[in-house]
């Protein structure tokens, strides 16, 4: 596979967005591994849950209501989530302080179980995430999709990015670039497309020394 040089991608993005200095100011950076490990696991459950509720709903509406979610769900304390019985989950899904959606509410319990399972095998879920190598970030996407609830598609990867894990994202712009350059030729969520994207990002990361997060943003900003 012939890949465009990252430097060319970067310079095109800079040219289209006010120069290198302006581009650098736009780029977000991932957290270092030790910083990721400082997240408490309840914050992961809160972040996953917020992204699940934002799917198909105005993101700002969900953000505005999120303090109420924190209160209703005991600040997403993992042990407390596992102690809630079925009837109480149904009652919480009817609480007028939150967005009432039983299916999405039940993902909180399922994703708490996923986090709890990782806690048994690792120091914490945060350690599990922090130690996962970004040169196989699609493996982590697969794990979230398989073991979590409604964490497939963009939901899992977007949560990882929001929490500071170094990951690329298959946004419409990034997907468009990869298709234009025939790096991916199948459906976006197929394993072959994920692997092709991972291979390309690994190439650019080794070439540039930049994070997957930065490369992904530069790619998106480099196209019309």
Secondary structure, DSSP 4 states (H G I P E B T S, - for coil): -----HHHHHHHHHHHTTSHHHHHHH---PPPHHHHTTS-HHHHHHHHHHHHHHTTS-HHHHHHHHHHHHHHTGGG-HHHHHH--HHHHHHHHT-TTS---HHHHHHHHHHHHHHHHHHHHSS-HHHHHHHS-GGGHHHHHHHHHHHSSS-THHHHHHHHHHHT-------HHHHHHHHHTTS--S-TTSHHHHHHHHHHHHHHHHHH---HHHHHHHHHHT--
